[in-house]
């Protein structure tokens, strides 16, 4: 028995090196990506020790005093942190409810377009906002919603309503964030689902049509089941981003009048870390955020594995 196990181990090793040599070109192509993650993602993780120190740049990490969980205690006793955490969760949940299913609906709509030329134009138009920076997008939205010259308020005034400064009104601010994120991300987000749809055998649609299934039934019984695996995986990955708000978006829209509803973790970290130079405290905030995000991914993956056959692992 021992000799058989030894032979199997040797065989597996030989098979591994054989495959490594056979697909060497593909493994070589992986090297830049691996180096990127090692240098920019895993390398900086050494700096997490700052969260447990009273860090001073002149002393460096090795010379700063170790203070244990001091900054985590300060985090949970900070009067602004709970408000910031609440805003982050509310905005992220709104985006998850609105922006997550939207690319799926767009994918299905594009898949139903029969005119190839119009389909390409529609895809290109929906992709374009993804390549515009949030600085430019915020400028476009601010002009579009301007109370003096924005087309939305011009229409409202023609209908007899008073102009509204949507971006500066707390009750509208979160809606502006969600709507602008939807406009910017819906087209790019649909690419993954379109790739899955193109893998569906056309004969399935033809057979369903011959059996009398209408467009809606074909979508329900063919398109959606084909999208189920990728939707599950994307939902698991999206759950880990609930606390990872978009700093560029929020920072460009945020005003003093909307701090109570729009101040999120990233803007809080920016103020405390960059402006007030509390490096250890903000590192503790980010570490807390990433631990929660990791837990959410694990939980969502566990639920997905228990409820269906699709999960990350």
Helices and strands as residue ranges (DSSP letters): H 2-22, H 24-37, I 38-42, G 43-52, E 53-54, H 60-63, E 65-66, H 70-77, H 81-112, H 116-128, G 129-131, H 134-144, H 151-158, G 166-168, H 170-198, H 202-210, H 215-218, I 219-223, H 224-239, H 247-253, G 256-258, H 259-262, H 265-270, I 271-275, H 279-307
